[in-house]
Amino acid sequence: MASNATILDAAESYDVVEILNRGIAYAIIVAGFLSVAFIFFGGISFILSGGQEDKIKQAVSTIRYAIIGLIVTVLAIVIVATVGKALGLDIVRYLDMGEIFDIIKNLTGSAGGGIDSLD
């Protein structure tokens, strides 16, 4: 299967290896985004804590665990790439943000006539 096909195209053609490659790559990307989002959330919680000790501790622990999650995500990329090459799976090539945004744009555009412009 061509590497520029989407996960939906792979599902339609029942290509299990392609679905597995893309599914793992998308899960890693989602985990990275969630880690960064929780770092921002913890930072905002820290700023809005108003000096209250319990809120500061909660915000710091949110940031700490989000950073740990981000480190685990980066390690997952290395481990998955290493194990994938040993098993014949090339997962790292699917970590393309442009493709992810295109898929999201196509799904939202077809789901209800998405917003194309602000006019």
N, CA and C atoms as an extended XYZ file, in Angstrom:
357
Properties=species:S:1:pos:R:3:atomname:S:1:resname:S:1:resid:I:1 pbc="F F F"
N         0.844       -1.175        0.000 N   MET     1
C         0.000        0.000        0.000 CA  MET     1
C         0.880        1.225        0.000 C   MET     1
N         0.455        2.274       -0.669 N   ALA     2
C         1.223        3.504       -0.740 CA  ALA     2
C         1.278        4.177        0.619 C   ALA     2
N         2.393        4.842        0.897 N   SER     3
C         2.565        5.455        2.211 CA  SER     3
C         1.743        6.722        2.364 C   SER     3
N         1.182        7.264        1.275 N   ASN     4
C         0.380        8.473        1.389 CA  ASN     4
C        -1.108        8.182        1.533 C   ASN     4
N        -1.479        6.916        1.634 N   ALA     5
C        -2.874        6.545        1.863 CA  ALA     5
C        -3.225        6.794        3.325 C   ALA     5
N        -4.490        7.072        3.582 N   THR     6
C        -4.920        7.333        4.950 CA  THR     6
C        -5.256        6.036        5.655 C   THR     6
N        -5.486        6.121        6.943 N   ILE     7
C        -5.861        4.929        7.707 CA  ILE     7
C        -7.219        4.407        7.244 C   ILE     7
N        -8.078        5.312        6.779 N   LEU     8
C        -9.380        4.882        6.267 CA  LEU     8
C        -9.231        4.084        4.981 C   LEU     8
N        -8.283        4.491        4.115 N   ASP     9
C        -8.011        3.730        2.895 CA  ASP     9
C        -7.456        2.346        3.243 C   ASP     9
N        -6.588        2.296        4.249 N   ALA    10
C        -6.032        1.011        4.674 CA  ALA    10
C        -7.118        0.107        5.238 C   ALA    10
N        -8.062        0.691        5.965 N   ALA    11
C        -9.159       -0.103        6.529 CA  ALA    11
C       -10.061       -0.635        5.426 C   ALA    11
N       -10.276        0.169        4.390 N   GLU    12
C       -11.119       -0.280        3.282 CA  GLU    12
C       -10.471       -1.424        2.512 C   GLU    12
N        -9.150       -1.416        2.433 N   SER    13
C        -8.464       -2.481        1.703 CA  SER    13
C        -8.034       -3.631        2.623 C   SER    13
N        -8.402       -3.565        3.895 N   TYR    14
C        -8.116       -4.611        4.881 CA  TYR    14
C        -6.622       -4.902        5.002 C   TYR    14
N        -5.798       -3.866        4.970 N   ASP    15
C        -4.360       -4.026        5.134 CA  ASP    15
C        -4.032       -3.895        6.625 C   ASP    15
N        -3.898       -5.033        7.307 N   VAL    16
C        -3.739       -5.060        8.761 CA  VAL    16
C        -2.440       -4.386        9.200 C   VAL    16
N        -1.352       -4.608        8.480 N   VAL    17
C        -0.073       -4.012        8.854 CA  VAL    17
C        -0.149       -2.494        8.742 C   VAL    17
N        -0.783       -2.001        7.690 N   GLU    18
C        -0.930       -0.549        7.504 CA  GLU    18
C        -1.797        0.046        8.609 C   GLU    18
N        -2.874       -0.626        8.960 N   ILE    19
C        -3.750       -0.146       10.035 CA  ILE    19
C        -2.986       -0.124       11.354 C   ILE    19
N        -2.204       -1.161       11.622 N   LEU    20
C        -1.413       -1.230       12.846 CA  LEU    20
C        -0.375       -0.114       12.890 C   LEU    20
N         0.337        0.089       11.791 N   ASN    21
C         1.326        1.163       11.719 CA  ASN    21
C         0.704        2.513       12.017 C   ASN    21
N        -0.371        2.824       11.327 N   ARG    22
C        -1.004        4.132       11.486 CA  ARG    22
C        -1.665        4.278       12.854 C   ARG    22
N        -2.267        3.221       13.359 N   GLY    23
C        -2.912        3.296       14.669 CA  GLY    23
C        -1.916        3.600       15.779 C   GLY    23
N        -0.769        2.934       15.758 N   ILE    24
C         0.264        3.187       16.764 CA  ILE    24
C         0.823        4.596       16.616 C   ILE    24
N         1.061        5.019       15.384 N   ALA    25
C         1.584        6.365       15.163 CA  ALA    25
C         0.602        7.429       15.648 C   ALA    25
N        -0.680        7.255       15.357 N   TYR    26
C        -1.676        8.231       15.795 CA  TYR    26
C        -1.825        8.232       17.313 C   TYR    26
N        -1.712        7.065       17.938 N   ALA    27
C        -1.797        7.007       19.399 CA  ALA    27
C        -0.631        7.748       20.039 C   ALA    27
N         0.550        7.631       19.459 N   ILE    28
C         1.710        8.349       19.982 CA  ILE    28
C         1.519        9.854       19.831 C   ILE    28
N         0.991       10.284       18.697 N   ILE    29
C         0.758       11.712       18.484 CA  ILE    29
C        -0.278       12.242       19.467 C   ILE    29
N        -1.348       11.505       19.681 N   VAL    30
C        -2.384       11.936       20.631 CA  VAL    30
C        -1.805       12.015       22.047 C   VAL    30
N        -0.985       11.033       22.422 N   ALA    31
C        -0.367       11.053       23.753 CA  ALA    31
C         0.532       12.271       23.920 C   ALA    31
N         1.278       12.612       22.894 N   GLY    32
C         2.128       13.810       22.953 CA  GLY    32
C         1.318       15.079       23.093 C   GLY    32
N         0.240       15.189       22.307 N   PHE    33
C        -0.622       16.373       22.405 CA  PHE    33
C        -1.256       16.480       23.785 C   PHE    33
N        -1.734       15.369       24.324 N   LEU    34
C        -2.350       15.405       25.647 CA  LEU    34
C        -1.341       15.781       26.725 C   LEU    34
N        -0.114       15.302       26.619 N   SER    35
C         0.916       15.671       27.593 CA  SER    35
C         1.170       17.166       27.571 C   SER    35
N         1.314       17.724       26.381 N   VAL    36
C         1.547       19.168       26.268 CA  VAL    36
C         0.332       19.950       26.775 C   VAL    36
N        -0.863       19.479       26.462 N   ALA    37
C        -2.074       20.166       26.926 CA  ALA    37
C        -2.154       20.160       28.454 C   ALA    37
N        -1.785       19.043       29.086 N   PHE    38
C        -1.821       18.997       30.544 CA  PHE    38
C        -0.717       19.836       31.172 C   PHE    38
N         0.400       20.014       30.485 N   ILE    39
C         1.424       20.938       30.986 CA  ILE    39
C         0.868       22.352       30.999 C   ILE    39
N         0.195       22.748       29.916 N   PHE    40
C        -0.425       24.076       29.876 CA  PHE    40
C        -1.510       24.217       30.937 C   PHE    40
N        -2.333       23.188       31.076 N   PHE    41
C        -3.401       23.214       32.078 CA  PHE    41
C        -2.825       23.357       33.489 C   PHE    41
N        -1.767       22.615       33.783 N   GLY    42
C        -1.117       22.719       35.089 CA  GLY    42
C        -0.508       24.093       35.307 C   GLY    42
N         0.067       24.672       34.263 N   GLY    43
C         0.636       26.016       34.369 CA  GLY    43
C        -0.429       27.064       34.649 C   GLY    43
N        -1.552       26.939       33.969 N   ILE    44
C        -2.651       27.880       34.201 CA  ILE    44
C        -3.213       27.688       35.605 C   ILE    44
N        -3.335       26.444       36.048 N   SER    45
C        -3.804       26.175       37.405 CA  SER    45
C        -2.843       26.744       38.438 C   SER    45
N        -1.551       26.660       38.157 N   PHE    46
C        -0.546       27.211       39.062 CA  PHE    46
C        -0.675       28.731       39.155 C   PHE    46
N        -0.865       29.359       38.003 N   ILE    47
C        -1.006       30.817       37.985 CA  ILE    47
C        -2.266       31.244       38.727 C   ILE    47
N        -3.346       30.501       38.553 N   LEU    48
C        -4.626       30.865       39.164 CA  LEU    48
C        -4.796       30.340       40.585 C   LEU    48
N        -3.753       29.738       41.154 N   SER    49
C        -3.878       29.145       42.486 CA  SER    49
C        -4.057       30.191       43.579 C   SER    49
N        -3.614       31.391       43.344 N   GLY    50
C        -3.795       32.459       44.323 CA  GLY    50
C        -3.026       32.238       45.606 C   GLY    50
N        -1.956       31.478       45.561 N   GLY    51
C        -1.137       31.259       46.739 CA  GLY    51
C        -1.652       30.186       47.681 C   GLY    51
N        -2.757       29.538       47.331 N   GLN    52
C        -3.289       28.476       48.186 CA  GLN    52
C        -2.428       27.223       48.024 C   GLN    52
N        -1.946       26.745       49.151 N   GLU    53
C        -0.978       25.651       49.162 CA  GLU    53
C        -1.497       24.380       48.482 C   GLU    53
N        -2.754       24.006       48.725 N   ASP    54
C        -3.283       22.771       48.136 CA  ASP    54
C        -3.440       22.890       46.626 C   ASP    54
N        -3.830       24.064       46.141 N   LYS    55
C        -3.960       24.256       44.689 CA  LYS    55
C        -2.593       24.279       44.009 C   LYS    55
N        -1.599       24.836       44.702 N   ILE    56
C        -0.245       24.852       44.142 CA  ILE    56
C         0.288       23.426       44.036 C   ILE    56
N         0.094       22.614       45.077 N   LYS    57
C         0.556       21.230       45.044 CA  LYS    57
C        -0.125       20.436       43.932 C   LYS    57
N        -1.424       20.677       43.749 N   GLN    58
C        -2.152       19.975       42.697 CA  GLN    58
C        -1.640       20.390       41.319 C   GLN    58
N        -1.392       21.689       41.126 N   ALA    59
C        -0.897       22.173       39.838 CA  ALA    59
C         0.502       21.632       39.546 C   ALA    59
N         1.351       21.618       40.563 N   VAL    60
C         2.711       21.106       40.385 CA  VAL    60
C         2.682       19.614       40.063 C   VAL    60
N         1.813       18.861       40.729 N   SER    61
C         1.741       17.434       40.423 CA  SER    61
C         1.187       17.198       39.021 C   SER    61
N         0.245       18.039       38.569 N   THR    62
C        -0.255       17.929       37.196 CA  THR    62
C         0.868       18.154       36.199 C   THR    62
N         1.669       19.185       36.435 N   ILE    63
C         2.790       19.478       35.538 CA  ILE    63
C         3.808       18.345       35.581 C   ILE    63
N         4.103       17.850       36.775 N   ARG    64
C         5.084       16.776       36.928 CA  ARG    64
C         4.655       15.528       36.158 C   ARG    64
N         3.405       15.116       36.342 N   TYR    65
C         2.945       13.901       35.661 CA  TYR    65
C         2.804       14.113       34.157 C   TYR    65
N         2.498       15.322       33.733 N   ALA    66
C         2.430       15.598       32.297 CA  ALA    66
C         3.815       15.531       31.665 C   ALA    66
N         4.817       16.028       32.372 N   ILE    67
C         6.190       15.935       31.861 CA  ILE    67
C         6.640       14.480       31.819 C   ILE    67
N         6.292       13.705       32.843 N   ILE    68
C         6.601       12.274       32.826 CA  ILE    68
C         5.909       11.602       31.637 C   ILE    68
N         4.659       11.984       31.377 N   GLY    69
C         3.941       11.439       30.224 CA  GLY    69
C         4.598       11.801       28.911 C   GLY    69
N         5.110       13.009       28.811 N   LEU    70
C         5.800       13.438       27.597 CA  LEU    70
C         7.097       12.654       27.411 C   LEU    70
N         7.823       12.422       28.498 N   ILE    71
C         9.051       11.633       28.423 CA  ILE    71
C         8.729       10.197       28.005 C   ILE    71
N         7.674        9.635       28.570 N   VAL    72
C         7.260        8.275       28.203 CA  VAL    72
C         6.864        8.222       26.725 C   VAL    72
N         6.210        9.273       26.236 N   THR    73
C         5.823        9.326       24.826 CA  THR    73
C         7.049        9.342       23.921 C   THR    73
N         8.047       10.139       24.281 N   VAL    74
C         9.275       10.188       23.477 CA  VAL    74
C         9.992        8.835       23.520 C   VAL    74
N        10.034        8.233       24.711 N   LEU    75
C        10.642        6.899       24.809 CA  LEU    75
C         9.849        5.869       24.011 C   LEU    75
N         8.529        6.033       23.972 N   ALA    76
C         7.696        5.117       23.189 CA  ALA    76
C         8.029        5.209       21.708 C   ALA    76
N         8.316        6.410       21.238 N   ILE    77
C         8.686        6.571       19.830 CA  ILE    77
C         9.969        5.796       19.542 C   ILE    77
N        10.950        5.924       20.435 N   VAL    78
C        12.225        5.227       20.239 CA  VAL    78
C        12.028        3.712       20.309 C   VAL    78
N        11.270        3.268       21.307 N   ILE    79
C        11.063        1.822       21.479 CA  ILE    79
C        10.258        1.242       20.328 C   ILE    79
N         9.194        1.933       19.941 N   VAL    80
C         8.353        1.445       18.844 CA  VAL    80
C         9.127        1.430       17.536 C   VAL    80
N         9.962        2.443       17.316 N   ALA    81
C        10.763        2.462       16.088 CA  ALA    81
C        11.744        1.297       16.064 C   ALA    81
N        12.367        1.020       17.200 N   THR    82
C        13.341       -0.073       17.267 CA  THR    82
C        12.670       -1.436       17.098 C   THR    82
N        11.597       -1.652       17.856 N   VAL    83
C        10.890       -2.925       17.766 CA  VAL    83
C        10.203       -3.059       16.401 C   VAL    83
N         9.667       -1.950       15.896 N   GLY    84
C         9.008       -1.981       14.596 CA  GLY    84
C         9.935       -2.379       13.477 C   GLY    84
N        11.154       -1.854       13.508 N   LYS    85
C        12.122       -2.237       12.477 CA  LYS    85
C        12.478       -3.711       12.571 C   LYS    85
N        12.541       -4.222       13.794 N   ALA    86
C        12.844       -5.653       13.965 CA  ALA    86
C        11.709       -6.524       13.446 C   ALA    86
N        10.470       -6.015       13.534 N   LEU    87
C         9.311       -6.784       13.072 CA  LEU    87
C         8.881       -6.430       11.653 C   LEU    87
N         9.560       -5.471       11.033 N   GLY    88
C         9.219       -5.083        9.671 CA  GLY    88
C         8.146       -4.017        9.588 C   GLY    88
N         7.880       -3.336       10.673 N   LEU    89
C         6.901       -2.251       10.679 CA  LEU    89
C         7.640       -0.918       10.677 C   LEU    89
N         7.275       -0.034        9.767 N   ASP    90
C         7.922        1.281        9.690 CA  ASP    90
C         6.947        2.330       10.207 C   ASP    90
N         6.835        2.443       11.515 N   ILE    91
C         5.834        3.292       12.140 CA  ILE    91
C         6.260        4.749       12.158 C   ILE    91
N         7.539        5.016       12.256 N   VAL    92
C         8.015        6.385       12.410 CA  VAL    92
C         7.664        7.240       11.194 C   VAL    92
N         7.574        6.655       10.038 N   ARG    93
C         7.258        7.452        8.847 CA  ARG    93
C         5.829        7.981        8.871 C   ARG    93
N         4.985        7.429        9.731 N   TYR    94
C         3.602        7.876        9.816 CA  TYR    94
C         3.413        9.009       10.817 C   TYR    94
N         4.461        9.428       11.473 N   LEU    95
C         4.355       10.529       12.431 CA  LEU    95
C         4.466       11.862       11.697 C   LEU    95
N         3.573       12.087       10.770 N   ASP    96
C         3.560       13.286        9.936 CA  ASP    96
C         2.369       14.149       10.337 C   ASP    96
N         2.642       15.313       10.897 N   MET    97
C         1.573       16.180       11.392 CA  MET    97
C         0.690       16.700       10.256 C   MET    97
N         1.267       16.959        9.106 N   GLY    98
C         0.477       17.442        7.975 CA  GLY    98
C        -0.609       16.452        7.588 C   GLY    98
N        -0.265       15.179        7.599 N   GLU    99
C        -1.239       14.141        7.271 CA  GLU    99
C        -2.350       14.084        8.324 C   GLU    99
N        -1.972       14.215        9.594 N   ILE   100
C        -2.967       14.200       10.670 CA  ILE   100
C        -3.945       15.352       10.501 C   ILE   100
N        -3.423       16.541       10.223 N   PHE   101
C        -4.297       17.695       10.038 CA  PHE   101
C        -5.188       17.542        8.808 C   PHE   101
N        -4.660       16.928        7.737 N   ASP   102
C        -5.478       16.679        6.546 CA  ASP   102
C        -6.623       15.726        6.849 C   ASP   102
N        -6.338       14.686        7.621 N   ILE   103
C        -7.388       13.722        7.982 CA  ILE   103
C        -8.461       14.408        8.818 C   ILE   103
N        -8.043       15.217        9.790 N   ILE   104
C        -9.006       15.938       10.632 CA  ILE   104
C        -9.825       16.897        9.789 C   ILE   104
N        -9.178       17.587        8.864 N   LYS   105
C        -9.882       18.533        7.993 CA  LYS   105
C       -10.893       17.801        7.114 C   LYS   105
N       -10.495       16.651        6.559 N   ASN   106
C       -11.412       15.888        5.718 CA  ASN   106
C       -12.589       15.341        6.512 C   ASN   106
N       -12.329       14.865        7.733 N   LEU   107
C       -13.414       14.327        8.559 CA  LEU   107
C       -14.383       15.415        9.000 C   LEU   107
N       -13.867       16.572        9.386 N   THR   108
C       -14.765       17.650        9.836 CA  THR   108
C       -15.448       18.306        8.643 C   THR   108
N       -14.779       18.339        7.510 N   GLY   109
C       -15.377       18.941        6.312 CA  GLY   109
C       -16.530       18.121        5.791 C   GLY   109
N       -16.449       16.798        5.887 N   SER   110
C       -17.498       15.944        5.382 CA  SER   110
C       -18.588       15.693        6.407 C   SER   110
N       -18.348       16.043        7.674 N   ALA   111
C       -19.301       15.750        8.733 CA  ALA   111
C       -20.425       16.763        8.822 C   ALA   111
N       -20.297       17.892        8.209 N   GLY   112
C       -21.369       18.859        8.317 CA  GLY   112
C       -21.084       20.113        7.524 C   GLY   112
N       -20.323       19.956        6.485 N   GLY   113
C       -20.013       21.103        5.648 CA  GLY   113
C       -19.117       22.084        6.365 C   GLY   113
N       -18.109       21.654        7.051 N   GLY   114
C       -17.178       22.452        7.852 CA  GLY   114
C       -17.037       23.895        7.428 C   GLY   114
N       -16.414       24.667        8.218 N   ILE   115
C       -16.224       26.085        7.969 CA  ILE   115
C       -14.989       26.244        7.100 C   ILE   115
N       -15.167       26.753        5.904 N   ASP   116
C       -14.041       26.946        4.992 CA  ASP   116
C       -13.431       28.325        5.128 C   ASP   116
N       -14.240       29.315        5.444 N   SER   117
C       -13.728       30.671        5.606 CA  SER   117
C       -14.619       31.420        6.578 C   SER   117
N       -14.151       32.583        6.946 N   LEU   118
C       -14.923       33.395        7.897 CA  LEU   118
C       -15.870       34.366        7.207 C   LEU   118
N       -15.987       34.279        5.903 N   ASP   119
C       -16.887       35.192        5.154 CA  ASP   119
C       -18.326       34.842        5.364 C   ASP   119
